[in-house]
Amino acid sequence: MYYLYFIYLIILVISIVKNIILYFYSKNFIHSHCNIKGKSINNYFKKIVLIIPVFEEAEVIEKSIQYFSTFDPVNVYYVTTSKEKDKKTYNRICELLKKGEYRNIRVINSDNVEGNMADQLNYMLNYIPNDKIVGVYNVDSRPQVSTIGYVCENITRNLVFQQVSYFCDKNKGLLRSAQSWQNRWSLVYELGKYIANLNLKYFFTYTIGHGFFAYASTLKSVGGWDSDEINEDNVMGYKLLLNGIKIVPVPFFEKADFAFSKLVYIKQQSTWFNGPAYAFKYFLKYKKNIKGLLMAIDNFKCAVSWLIGPIIFVILLIYGVYIQNVFFILVLLFLESIYITGINYLGDLLLR
């Protein structure tokens, strides 16, 4: 058991150091871009097409349409799906558009009666010219106009841009702690890794299902989104990096809504877990080379640490109590508190 204890502590120390390094990457990136101002809305924005896939969201669709109508002349396409049997969301959008107040808003219905968001995205992608920039958001997304301007000015066909999210809902108790962890994950881990990977070749970085931008030709060159995968955004990152396309962070962040209950949060996390859990499936499905293997290992270790890490911690803590070794317990708790509470605090600093 002592061997497991020391191995766990070594891994924990390495993880703490890694997160601190990523924190400084993120901090320097934020500070170096804090004075950047995106372009105001102009005709240059016509080169971008925003896709918002929706499913059973008739009740909230009007607020989203009202928000994105202010992005005119950016064309915004709400993509519904025949999976929604009563077409309530599609009909509601059509009803709102008949009023004629939303010049840049369009709706298109994907004919898939099964499948997921990837099917809706691919359906719309087939209608978009190769020279257009594709942006993806959710129905509850509220990005800044400056984000669109920055992307239009800087994106190339060998780059995709990825925006990270932050959460500032007024939660309490466990949900507040979970929200703090999520901010740390976005602003330290995700943002930090995007920056670190700009000069690295064999480390994995996934994309996110919203705040994502790429040329239509770039997306078509990698086969679009994988509709047969649970997490289409995880495998998208793998395909892009395999093809030498870099994932670059956007210096404007998206405010997102946090899970409104513990049950929703657990369900959300269990879905995200499937991304790294299927890492070797992506490797076998696409290029089987050393770069793909190393990225698959780097991706898969996240699933291992999420699943096994907490279990080992509990086992070691119980064992420390059983052998009545106070030093054993204190060192374990001290390092674990730095890894969780300490790094969460750094994430909160970046957010403020």
C-alpha positions in Angstrom: 0.0 0.0 0.0 2.9 2.3 0.7 4.1 1.9 -2.9 0.6 3.0 -4.1 0.7 5.9 -1.7 4.1 7.2 -3.0 3.1 6.7 -6.7 -0.2 8.6 -6.1 1.7 11.5 -4.4 4.2 11.7 -7.2 1.4 11.9 -9.8 -0.4 14.5 -7.7 2.7 16.7 -7.4 3.2 16.4 -11.2 -0.4 17.4 -11.8 -0.1 20.4 -9.5 3.1 21.6 -11.2 1.4 21.1 -14.6 -1.6 23.1 -13.6 0.5 25.9 -12.3 2.4 26.1 -15.6 -0.9 26.1 -17.5 -2.1 28.9 -15.2 0.8 31.1 -16.1 0.2 30.3 -19.8 -3.4 31.5 -19.4 -2.5 34.5 -17.3 0.1 35.8 -19.8 -2.3 35.2 -22.7 -5.1 37.2 -20.9 -2.8 40.0 -19.9 -1.2 40.3 -23.4 -4.7 40.5 -25.0 -6.6 42.5 -22.5 -6.4 45.7 -24.6 -7.5 44.1 -27.8 -10.8 45.5 -29.2 -12.7 43.6 -31.8 -14.1 45.2 -34.9 -17.6 46.7 -34.7 -20.2 45.1 -36.9 -19.6 45.7 -40.7 -20.0 44.0 -44.0 -16.8 42.1 -43.5 -18.9 39.9 -41.1 -20.8 38.5 -44.1 -18.0 36.0 -44.5 -19.1 34.2 -41.4 -22.1 31.8 -40.9 -23.2 31.0 -37.3 -24.9 27.6 -36.8 -27.0 27.0 -33.7 -28.3 23.4 -33.5 -31.5 23.2 -31.5 -33.7 20.3 -30.2 -36.9 20.8 -28.1 -36.0 24.4 -27.2 -39.2 26.2 -28.4 -39.6 27.8 -24.9 -36.2 29.6 -25.0 -35.7 30.2 -28.7 -37.1 33.7 -28.9 -34.5 35.2 -26.5 -31.7 33.6 -28.5 -33.1 34.9 -31.8 -33.5 38.4 -30.3 -29.8 38.4 -29.2 -28.3 37.1 -32.4 -30.5 39.4 -34.6 -28.2 42.2 -33.3 -25.3 40.5 -35.1 -26.7 41.6 -38.6 -25.1 41.2 -41.2 -23.8 37.8 -39.8 -26.1 35.1 -41.1 -27.4 32.9 -38.2 -28.9 29.5 -39.0 -31.0 27.7 -36.4 -30.8 24.0 -37.4 -33.8 22.0 -36.1 -34.2 18.2 -36.5 -37.0 15.8 -37.6 -36.0 13.9 -34.5 -38.3 16.4 -32.8 -41.5 14.8 -34.0 -44.0 17.6 -33.4 -41.5 20.2 -34.9 -42.4 22.6 -32.1 -39.1 24.4 -32.2 -39.1 24.7 -36.0 -42.6 26.0 -36.0 -41.9 28.5 -33.3 -38.9 29.9 -35.2 -41.0 30.1 -38.4 -43.7 32.0 -36.5 -41.1 34.5 -35.2 -39.5 35.0 -38.6 -42.8 35.8 -40.2 -42.9 39.0 -38.2 -40.1 40.2 -40.4 -38.0 41.7 -37.6 -35.0 39.4 -37.9 -33.3 40.0 -41.3 -30.2 37.9 -40.6 -31.9 34.9 -39.0 -32.7 31.7 -40.9 -34.0 28.2 -40.0 -33.4 24.9 -41.7 -34.6 21.5 -40.6 -32.3 18.5 -40.7 -34.1 15.4 -42.0 -32.5 13.0 -39.5 -35.0 11.2 -37.2 -32.2 9.7 -35.1 -28.7 10.8 -34.3 -27.4 13.8 -32.4 -26.1 17.4 -32.8 -23.3 16.2 -35.2 -26.0 15.2 -37.7 -27.5 18.7 -37.6 -24.1 20.4 -38.0 -23.1 18.2 -40.9 -26.5 18.7 -42.6 -26.0 22.5 -42.5 -22.3 22.3 -43.5 -23.3 20.8 -46.8 -25.0 24.0 -47.7 -22.2 26.4 -46.8 -19.6 27.4 -49.4 -16.0 26.5 -48.8 -14.8 30.1 -48.5 -17.2 30.9 -45.6 -16.2 30.7 -41.9 -18.4 28.5 -39.8 -19.1 29.4 -36.2 -21.0 27.1 -33.8 -23.0 28.2 -30.7 -25.7 26.9 -28.4 -29.1 28.3 -27.9 -28.1 29.8 -24.6 -24.8 31.2 -25.9 -24.3 35.0 -25.6 -21.0 35.8 -27.3 -19.6 39.3 -27.8 -19.7 40.9 -31.2 -16.0 41.5 -30.8 -15.4 37.7 -30.9 -16.8 37.7 -34.5 -14.5 40.5 -35.5 -11.4 39.0 -34.0 -12.1 35.6 -35.8 -12.7 37.3 -39.1 -9.5 39.2 -38.9 -7.2 36.4 -37.8 -8.4 33.0 -38.9 -6.8 31.0 -41.7 -7.5 27.6 -43.3 -4.8 26.0 -41.2 -6.3 27.3 -38.0 -9.5 26.8 -36.0 -10.5 29.2 -33.3 -11.9 28.0 -30.0 -13.6 30.2 -27.3 -13.6 29.0 -23.7 -16.5 29.7 -21.3 -16.8 31.0 -17.8 -19.6 30.6 -15.3 -20.8 33.2 -12.8 -24.2 31.9 -11.6 -25.1 32.6 -8.0 -24.9 29.0 -6.8 -24.4 27.7 -3.2 -22.9 24.6 -1.6 -21.8 21.8 -3.8 -22.9 23.5 -7.0 -20.8 26.5 -6.2 -17.7 24.3 -5.7 -18.5 22.5 -9.0 -18.8 25.8 -10.7 -15.4 26.9 -9.3 -13.9 23.6 -10.6 -15.5 24.3 -14.1 -14.0 27.8 -14.3 -10.6 26.4 -13.3 -11.0 23.7 -16.0 -11.9 26.3 -18.7 -9.5 29.1 -17.8 -6.5 27.1 -16.6 -6.6 23.7 -18.2 -8.4 24.2 -21.5 -7.1 27.7 -22.3 -3.6 26.9 -21.0 -3.4 23.7 -23.1 -4.5 25.5 -26.2 -1.7 28.0 -25.7 0.9 25.3 -24.8 -0.1 23.2 -27.9 0.6 25.9 -30.4 4.3 24.8 -30.3 3.8 21.1 -29.5 3.0 18.2 -31.8 2.1 15.2 -29.7 -0.2 16.5 -27.0 -3.9 16.3 -27.3 -6.3 19.2 -27.3 -10.0 18.8 -27.9 -12.5 21.3 -29.3 -15.7 22.4 -27.5 -19.2 22.1 -28.9 -19.7 25.9 -28.9 -17.6 29.0 -29.5 -15.9 27.0 -32.3 -14.8 28.6 -35.6 -13.3 27.1 -38.8 -13.4 27.6 -42.5 -16.0 25.3 -44.2 -13.3 23.9 -46.4 -11.2 22.9 -43.4 -14.2 21.1 -41.7 -15.0 19.3 -45.0 -11.4 18.2 -45.4 -11.6 16.3 -42.1 -15.0 14.8 -42.8 -17.0 17.2 -40.6 -18.3 16.1 -37.2 -18.5 12.4 -36.3 -22.2 11.6 -35.8 -21.3 8.0 -34.5 -19.4 9.3 -31.5 -20.9 10.4 -28.2 -18.6 13.4 -28.0 -18.2 14.8 -31.5 -16.1 17.7 -30.1 -13.4 15.5 -28.6 -12.8 13.5 -31.8 -12.9 16.7 -33.8 -9.9 17.9 -31.9 -8.1 14.6 -32.6 -8.8 14.8 -36.4 -7.7 18.4 -36.7 -4.4 17.9 -34.9 -3.7 14.8 -37.0 -4.1 16.9 -40.1 -1.8 19.6 -38.9 -4.6 22.1 -38.1 -3.9 24.1 -35.0 -6.6 24.9 -32.4 -6.1 28.5 -31.3 -7.8 30.3 -28.4 -10.0 33.4 -28.8 -9.1 36.2 -26.3 -12.8 36.9 -25.7 -14.7 34.5 -23.4 -18.2 33.3 -23.5 -20.5 33.5 -20.5 -22.4 30.3 -20.2 -25.1 29.0 -17.9 -24.0 26.4 -15.3 -25.9 23.2 -14.5 -29.0 24.2 -12.5 -29.0 21.0 -10.4 -26.6 18.4 -9.0 -28.3 15.7 -11.2 -27.9 17.7 -14.4 -24.2 18.4 -13.5 -23.6 14.6 -12.9 -25.3 13.7 -16.2 -23.2 16.4 -18.0 -19.9 15.2 -16.5 -20.7 11.5 -17.3 -21.3 12.6 -21.0 -18.0 14.5 -21.1 -16.2 11.5 -19.7 -17.0 9.5 -22.8 -14.8 11.8 -24.9 -11.4 10.7 -23.5 -12.8 7.2 -22.6 -13.0 6.4 -26.4 -9.6 7.9 -27.2 -8.2 4.6 -28.6 -11.3 4.1 -30.7 -10.4 7.4 -32.5 -6.8 6.1 -33.0 -8.0 2.9 -34.6 -10.6 4.7 -36.7 -8.1 7.2 -38.2 -4.4 7.4 -38.8 -2.5 4.7 -36.9 0.9 6.5 -36.5 3.1 7.5 -33.6 1.5 11.0 -33.4 -2.0 9.5 -33.2 -0.9 7.0 -30.6 0.7 9.6 -28.3 -2.3 11.9 -28.6 -4.6 8.9 -27.8 -2.6 8.2 -24.7 -2.6 11.8 -23.6 -6.4 12.0 -24.2 -7.2 8.6 -22.4 -5.3 9.5 -19.2 -7.9 12.1 -18.5 -10.6 9.4 -18.3 -8.3 7.3 -16.1 -7.6 10.2 -13.7 -11.2 11.2 -13.5 -12.4 7.7 -12.7 -9.5 6.1 -10.7 -8.0 9.1 -9.0 -10.8 9.8 -6.5 -11.2 6.0 -5.8 -7.5 5.7 -5.0 -7.6 8.8 -2.8 -10.5 7.4 -0.7 -8.7 4.0 -0.4 -5.5 5.7 0.8 -7.3 7.9 3.2 -9.2 5.0 4.8 -5.9 3.1 4.9 -4.2 6.0 6.7 -6.9 6.0 9.3 -6.7 2.3 9.7 -2.9 2.3 10.4 -3.3 5.5 12.5 -0.6 7.3 10.6 -1.3 11.0 11.0 1.6 12.2 8.9 0.4 9.9 6.1 -3.1 11.4 6.2 -1.9 15.1 6.5 0.5 14.9 3.5 -2.3 13.3 1.4 -4.9 15.9 2.4 -2.4 18.8 2.0 -1.5 17.9 -1.6 -5.1 17.1 -2.5 -6.2 20.5 -1.2 -3.6 22.3 -3.3 -4.6 20.3 -6.4 -8.3 21.1 -5.9 -8.8 24.2 -3.8 -5.5 25.9 -4.6 -5.8 25.5 -8.4 -9.5 26.5 -8.2 -8.5 29.7 -6.5 -6.1 30.5 -9.3 -8.9 29.9 -11.8 -11.1 32.4 -9.8 -8.2 34.9 -9.9 -8.1 34.7 -13.7 -11.8 35.1 -13.9 -11.8 38.2 -11.8 
